[in-house]
Amino acid sequence: MGIGSRIKAKRKENRFTQIELAKLVNVSPQVISNWERGYSNLSSDDVARLADALNCTTEYLHGKTLSEKDEQAKLTPKDERDMAKRMDKMKRDLIEGRANGQALLHKGEPMSEEAMESLLEALEMAERITTLANKKFAPNKYKDEE
C-alpha cells in the first residue's frame, strides 16, 4: 500500500471528505485527490501536516510501520540498508532483462518503465511487511543479534 492509499484509508477512517481534509492541511481538495491517487509528490511538511490531521505518524504514512499504533516494530538502519540492496538488485535485474529482450510481460507486451516502478514499490512494501512481521514474531534470543 502506497502513501496515497494510506492517506485515503486514514481519511475515511476519520470520516473526512477530501474537502474537510484539505481545509485541515491548508491545501485544495484537488491536491488531496492527487496525493491519494499518486499523481503528485508530498513534501515532508505535507506529510507532517497530514499525520497531524489524520491522527497518525509520518512513519505510518510512509509505510515504515504496519499500523499507526505499531511503533515497537520498526526497521533498523541495517534492515533499511539490506532492503535497499535487495531492491537495487531487483531493479538492475529488471532493467538488464529488458535490455536483453527478456523483459517481464504484461498482457503480452514488455513491461513499461512505470509498470516496473509500480512492481518495485509493491515488492518493497511486501519486503517491509515481511521484515516487520519476522521481527515481531522472532524469538527473543534472536532479536539482539541485529
Secondary structure, DSSP 8 states (H G I E B T S, - for coil): --HHHHHHHHHHHTT--HHHHHHHHTS-HHHHHHHHHTSS---HHHHHHHHHHHTS-HHHHHTSSSSTT--SS---HHHHHHHHHHHHHHHHHHHHHHHTT---EETTEE--HHHHHHHHHHHHHHHHHHHHHHHHHS-HHHHTT-
